[in-house]
Amino acid sequence: MSGFAFDENRTPDENITLFIDYLKTVDASLATMLEANINRLASLPEGQARNSIRTEINRQIKSVLDSL
């Protein structure tokens, strides 16, 4: 994706928002999936709970991709 670059002068939240906006122009379905799960991804705890949440997010994303 040569049309987007993270800006060191912006906050992570600003960069994420800009990335999702950019992604909407490239792959709207992927942008929708990322946008729906970004809060869960950004606040993952450490340890086993982190693994469980990541596994569930992966399952949900796979389900969406399989339905395309």
C-alpha positions in Angstrom: 0.0 0.0 0.0 2.2 2.8 -1.2 -0.6 5.4 -0.8 -0.4 5.4 3.0 2.3 6.1 5.6 2.0 6.4 9.3 2.9 9.9 10.5 5.2 10.0 13.5 3.8 13.4 14.4 0.3 12.0 14.8 -1.1 10.0 17.7 -1.7 6.3 17.3 -5.4 6.9 17.3 -5.1 9.5 14.5 -2.9 7.2 12.4 -5.4 4.3 12.9 -8.3 6.5 11.8 -6.4 7.8 8.8 -5.4 4.2 7.9 -8.9 3.0 8.0 -10.1 5.9 5.9 -7.4 5.1 3.4 -8.2 1.4 3.5 -11.9 2.2 2.7 -10.6 3.4 -0.7 -8.6 0.2 -1.3 -10.7 -2.6 0.2 -13.9 -1.5 1.9 -14.7 -5.0 3.3 -11.3 -5.2 5.0 -11.7 -1.6 6.3 -15.1 -2.6 7.8 -13.7 -5.6 9.5 -10.8 -3.7 10.9 -13.0 -0.8 12.1 -15.4 -3.2 13.8 -12.6 -4.8 15.8 -10.0 -2.1 16.3 -11.0 -1.3 19.9 -10.7 -5.0 20.8 -7.3 -5.2 19.1 -5.9 -2.0 20.7 -6.8 -3.0 24.2 -5.7 -6.6 24.4 -4.6 -7.7 27.9 -1.5 -9.8 28.4 -1.4 -13.6 28.8 -4.0 -16.2 28.1 -6.9 -13.7 27.9 -5.0 -12.0 25.0 -4.7 -15.3 23.2 -8.4 -16.1 23.6 -9.5 -12.7 22.4 -7.1 -12.9 19.4 -8.4 -16.3 18.5 -12.0 -15.1 18.6 -11.2 -12.0 16.5 -9.4 -14.3 14.0 -12.5 -16.6 13.9 -14.8 -13.7 13.2 -12.6 -12.3 10.5 -12.3 -15.8 8.9 -16.1 -16.1 9.0 -16.5 -12.7 7.2 -13.9 -13.6 4.6 -15.5 -17.0 4.0 -18.8 -15.3 3.4 -17.4 -13.1 0.6 
